Amino acid sequence: MGSFVTGIYRKMLVSLMAIFFTFCIFMLAGLISASPVSFFKFKVNGEIGAEVFLRIINYEHPLIGHAFRSSASEFSLFSTGFELLTNIEMNDLRSLVRSEIPGFMAYDSHFLVAEKGVNFTDIPVESAPPLDVLLQERNMAAKELEELNKDSGPPGTIPAEKTIFIYHTHSWESYLPLLGLEGSSNLDAAADGKTNITIIGELLGKELAERGIGALVDKTNIGKELNEKGWQTGKSYEVSRSIVQTAMAGNSNLEYFLDLHRDAVRKESSTAIINKKPYAKLVFVIGEENRNFKQNAKFANELHQILNKNYPGISKGVLPKKGIGVDGVYNQDLSANSLVVEVGGVDNNMKELKNTVEALAEAISQVSRKAEEVNG
């Protein structure tokens, strides 16, 4: 009888230890993701890459090794084999849970450069409503339209030389206040084929022109293009890629390429009060899977530093993205000065957006002038 009771206690103890161990893993994974500092190399589950297979072939054909981008010390046959078999990365504990928790991978990234207080909840979320929703066209709310036209004088001299190309891969992304839906809980309602992020792109082009910098602003209705091709929103970057390539072919002076987006986060994460003025916060997104990653990161960091020096807290930071569920390139392989810029969130109004556009235009002009001085 005593041995039977002992056996039950032993099983209960083992079960409790297993539960405790599992709880600790989940807590640790959560703490890692919540930290604005990356202690572990981020690599999305499954993104092994062709280099691994070239490494394996290299054992038989050593000359292939000269084509590797990274040093031999970075490659471990054991850890790579373990990852292939288990989908668990030995240097990233988040891989234990990322495929088990719904929605976890949307926040399974890190800021390369982050403003103080920014964490994983500030990571931009890519979301798109059904195609029929984003094709609808509505007029701007009267209050917001009045704000848009406020203090707008006659157009000044437009620079003949265009060095900046502004476009909108998710052109349907809009803002609830602009559509007269301020405070709505339906995020999908912040989409429109007419009143959308392209208005912000047009504003940025005008602000740059006032600073003597010429910009081409593309306002293609990407939703309409997708619909005509019978494509879903996941192919948006294929559509915008052809737009960028056409612009590059037609204007050799273009040096900077800005893809403006609107984040899906709510007001508390997308708004800052700076010197008693409201601003929509910015995030600079760069694709880790593009060949110009380092140069694009440098460009993004320059803008981030200038912005937060003049407007503390307006930029959340620089966010690299890759892997499952994201594009990972964002057409940034086409230029070393190419960025995705998230301008505010669904709840930002025209006043906040205009203030931010002015700040962004000034930062871009500073970077552009500095580059001209360096290049002579």
C-alpha positions in Angstrom: 0.0 0.0 0.0 2.9 2.4 0.9 4.6 1.8 -2.4 1.4 2.4 -4.3 0.9 5.8 -2.5 4.5 6.7 -3.1 4.1 5.9 -6.8 1.0 8.3 -7.0 2.9 11.1 -5.3 5.9 10.6 -7.6 3.6 10.9 -10.7 1.9 14.0 -9.3 5.4 15.5 -8.6 6.5 14.8 -12.2 3.3 16.3 -13.6 3.7 19.4 -11.5 7.3 19.8 -12.6 6.3 19.5 -16.2 3.6 22.1 -15.8 6.0 24.4 -14.1 8.7 24.0 -16.7 6.2 24.7 -19.5 5.0 27.8 -17.8 8.5 29.1 -17.4 9.2 28.6 -21.1 6.1 30.6 -22.0 7.0 33.4 -19.6 10.6 33.5 -20.9 9.4 33.6 -24.5 7.0 36.5 -23.6 9.8 38.5 -21.9 12.1 38.1 -24.8 9.5 39.3 -27.3 8.5 42.2 -25.1 12.0 43.5 -24.9 13.0 46.3 -27.3 16.5 44.9 -27.3 17.2 41.8 -29.2 19.3 39.3 -27.2 18.8 36.6 -29.7 19.3 36.5 -33.5 15.9 36.8 -35.1 15.2 34.2 -37.8 11.6 33.2 -38.7 10.8 29.6 -38.5 11.5 27.8 -41.8 13.7 30.5 -43.3 16.8 28.2 -43.6 17.8 29.6 -47.0 19.7 28.3 -50.0 23.0 28.9 -48.3 22.5 25.9 -46.0 22.2 23.6 -48.9 25.2 25.2 -50.6 27.2 24.6 -47.4 26.3 20.9 -47.6 27.3 20.7 -51.2 30.6 22.5 -50.3 31.7 19.4 -48.4 32.1 17.7 -51.8 32.8 20.8 -53.9 34.9 23.3 -51.9 35.0 25.9 -54.6 31.3 26.7 -53.9 32.3 28.1 -50.5 33.7 31.2 -52.1 30.1 32.3 -52.9 29.0 32.4 -49.3 28.0 35.7 -47.8 28.9 34.8 -44.3 31.9 33.2 -42.7 32.3 29.5 -42.2 32.2 30.0 -38.4 28.6 31.1 -38.6 27.4 27.7 -40.0 26.8 24.7 -37.7 25.7 21.5 -39.4 24.3 20.1 -36.1 22.2 23.2 -35.2 21.0 23.5 -38.8 20.0 19.8 -38.9 18.3 20.1 -35.6 16.3 23.1 -36.8 15.3 21.3 -40.0 14.1 18.3 -38.1 12.3 20.1 -35.2 11.6 23.7 -36.4 13.2 24.8 -33.2 16.1 27.3 -33.3 18.8 26.7 -30.8 19.6 30.4 -30.4 16.0 31.7 -30.2 13.6 30.3 -27.5 10.6 32.0 -29.2 10.8 29.2 -31.8 9.4 26.9 -29.1 6.0 28.7 -29.1 5.7 30.9 -32.2 3.8 28.3 -34.2 1.6 27.3 -31.2 0.2 30.6 -30.2 -2.3 32.2 -32.7 -1.0 35.7 -33.8 2.4 35.3 -32.1 4.3 35.6 -35.3 2.8 39.0 -36.1 4.9 40.4 -33.1 7.8 38.0 -33.5 10.3 40.6 -34.5 12.5 43.3 -33.0 13.3 46.9 -33.6 16.8 47.5 -35.0 16.7 51.0 -33.6 14.0 51.8 -31.0 12.8 54.9 -29.2 12.7 54.6 -25.4 9.5 52.8 -24.2 8.9 51.0 -27.6 8.2 47.3 -27.4 6.7 44.4 -29.3 3.2 45.9 -29.0 4.4 48.8 -31.2 5.3 46.6 -34.1 3.3 47.5 -37.2 0.6 45.0 -38.1 -0.1 44.2 -41.7 -3.8 43.6 -42.3 -6.1 44.1 -45.2 -9.9 43.9 -45.4 -11.7 41.9 -48.1 -11.1 43.3 -51.6 -14.7 44.5 -52.0 -14.3 46.6 -48.9 -11.1 48.4 -50.0 -12.6 49.2 -53.4 -15.4 51.4 -52.0 -14.8 55.2 -52.5 -16.0 57.8 -50.0 -15.5 61.5 -49.6 -13.5 62.9 -46.8 -15.4 64.0 -43.6 -16.1 67.7 -43.8 -14.1 68.5 -40.6 -11.0 66.7 -41.8 -11.3 68.3 -45.3 -11.4 71.7 -43.7 -8.2 70.8 -41.7 -6.6 69.6 -44.9 -7.2 72.9 -46.7 -6.4 75.0 -43.7 -3.4 77.4 -44.1 -2.8 76.1 -47.6 -1.7 78.9 -49.8 -1.2 79.0 -53.6 1.3 76.4 -54.9 4.9 77.7 -55.0 7.6 76.9 -57.6 7.7 73.2 -58.3 11.3 71.9 -58.7 11.8 70.6 -62.2 14.2 67.8 -61.1 12.5 64.9 -59.3 14.7 63.0 -56.9 12.1 61.4 -54.6 9.5 58.9 -55.6 6.5 58.5 -53.3 4.1 55.6 -53.8 1.6 53.5 -51.8 1.6 49.7 -52.1 -1.5 49.5 -49.8 -3.2 52.5 -51.3 -6.5 51.7 -49.7 -5.2 52.2 -46.1 -7.0 55.1 -44.6 -7.8 56.7 -41.2 -11.1 56.4 -39.4 -11.5 60.2 -38.7 -11.0 61.0 -42.4 -13.9 58.7 -43.2 -16.1 60.2 -40.5 -15.7 57.0 -38.4 -13.7 58.3 -35.5 -13.7 55.9 -32.5 -15.0 52.9 -34.5 -13.9 49.5 -33.2 -13.9 48.1 -36.7 -10.3 48.4 -38.0 -11.4 47.1 -41.5 -13.5 50.2 -41.9 -10.3 52.3 -42.2 -10.0 51.4 -45.9 -11.0 53.3 -49.0 -10.3 53.6 -52.6 -10.4 57.4 -52.6 -9.8 58.9 -49.2 -6.7 57.1 -48.1 -2.9 57.2 -47.6 -2.3 58.7 -51.1 -3.6 62.0 -49.7 -0.7 61.9 -47.2 1.7 61.1 -50.0 0.5 64.1 -51.9 0.9 66.3 -48.8 4.5 65.0 -48.4 5.3 65.8 -52.0 4.0 69.4 -51.5 6.0 69.9 -48.3 9.2 68.6 -50.0 8.6 71.0 -53.0 8.4 73.9 -50.5 11.9 72.9 -49.4 13.2 72.8 -52.9 13.1 69.1 -53.4 11.2 67.6 -56.3 9.0 64.5 -55.7 6.9 62.4 -58.0 3.8 61.1 -56.2 2.1 58.0 -57.6 -1.5 57.6 -56.6 -2.3 54.4 -58.3 -5.4 52.6 -56.9 -3.6 49.3 -56.1 -6.9 47.7 -55.0 -8.4 48.4 -58.4 -5.3 47.0 -60.1 -5.5 43.8 -58.0 -9.2 43.4 -58.8 -8.6 43.8 -62.5 -5.9 41.1 -62.4 -8.0 38.8 -60.3 -5.3 38.9 -57.6 -5.6 39.1 -53.8 -3.9 41.7 -51.6 -0.9 39.5 -51.0 0.3 40.4 -54.5 0.2 44.1 -53.8 4.0 44.4 -53.8 4.1 42.8 -57.3 1.9 45.6 -58.6 3.8 48.4 -56.9 7.1 46.9 -58.0 6.2 47.4 -61.7 5.2 51.0 -60.8 8.6 51.7 -59.2 10.5 50.1 -62.1 8.5 52.2 -64.6 9.3 55.4 -62.6 13.0 54.5 -62.4 13.2 53.8 -66.2 11.5 57.2 -66.9 13.5 59.3 -64.5 17.2 58.6 -63.9 17.4 61.4 -61.3 15.3 59.5 -58.7 17.4 58.7 -55.7 14.9 58.0 -52.8 11.9 55.8 -52.8 9.3 56.0 -50.1 6.4 53.6 -49.8 3.9 55.2 -47.4 1.6 53.0 -45.3 -0.8 53.4 -42.4 -0.3 51.1 -39.4 -3.3 49.2 -37.8 -2.4 50.1 -34.2 -4.8 52.3 -32.1 -4.5 55.9 -30.9 -2.4 55.3 -27.8 0.3 53.6 -29.8 0.2 55.9 -32.9 0.1 59.4 -31.4 2.6 61.7 -29.6 2.2 65.1 -28.0 5.4 67.1 -28.7 5.7 70.7 -27.5 1.9 70.8 -27.1 1.2 69.7 -30.7 -0.2 66.3 -31.7 1.7 64.1 -34.1 1.1 60.8 -35.8 4.0 58.5 -34.9 6.3 57.0 -37.6 7.9 53.6 -38.1 10.5 52.9 -40.7 10.3 49.3 -42.0 13.1 47.6 -43.9 13.1 44.1 -45.5 15.8 41.9 -44.2 15.6 39.7 -47.3 16.7 42.4 -49.7 20.2 42.9 -50.9 20.3 46.6 -49.9 19.3 45.9 -46.3 22.4 47.6 -44.7 22.1 50.7 -46.9 18.4 51.0 -46.3 18.9 50.6 -42.6 21.4 53.4 -42.6 19.0 55.7 -44.5 16.2 54.8 -42.1 18.4 55.4 -39.0 19.4 58.8 -40.3 15.8 59.9 -40.6 14.9 58.4 -37.3 17.8 60.2 -35.5 17.0 63.6 -37.1 13.2 63.3 -36.4 13.6 62.3 -32.7 16.2 65.0 -32.2 13.8 67.7 -33.4 10.6 66.0 -32.3 11.3 63.6 -29.4 9.2 60.4 -29.7 7.8 61.0 -33.2 9.6 58.0 -34.6 9.2 54.7 -32.9 12.3 53.3 -34.7 13.6 51.2 -37.4 12.0 47.7 -37.8 13.5 45.0 -40.0 11.1 42.3 -41.1 11.3 38.9 -42.9 9.9 35.5 -43.0 6.5 33.9 -42.9 3.5 36.2 -43.3 5.5 39.3 -44.5 7.0 40.4 -47.8 10.6 40.6 -46.5 11.8 42.6 -49.5 9.3 45.4 -50.0 10.9 46.3 -53.4 13.8 47.7 -51.5 16.2 45.6 -53.6 15.6 48.2 -56.3 17.4 51.0 -54.5 19.8 51.6 -51.6 17.6 54.5 -50.5 14.2 52.8 -50.2 11.9 52.6 -47.2 8.4 51.6 -46.1 7.2 54.4 -43.8 4.3 53.7 -41.5 2.5 57.0 -41.0 0.3 56.9 -37.9 -2.5 54.4 -37.2 -6.2 54.0 -37.9 -7.2 56.7 -35.3 -5.0 59.6 -36.4 -6.7 62.7 -37.7 -5.7 65.2 -40.4 -4.1 67.7 -38.0 -1.8 65.0 -36.5 -1.0 63.7 -39.9 -0.2 67.2 -41.3 2.1 67.9 -38.4 4.0 64.7 -39.0 4.3 65.2 -42.7 5.9 68.5 -42.1 8.4 67.0 -39.7 9.2 64.1 -42.1 9.7 66.4 -45.1 12.2 68.5 -43.1 14.1 65.3 -42.1 14.2 64.1 -45.7 15.4 67.5 -46.9 18.3 67.4 -44.4 19.4 63.9 -45.4 19.1 64.9 -49.1 21.1 68.1 -48.7 23.8 66.3 -46.7 24.1 63.7 -49.5 24.5 66.4 -52.1 27.3 68.0 -50.1 29.1 64.7 -49.7 28.7 63.9 -53.4 29.6 67.5 -54.5 
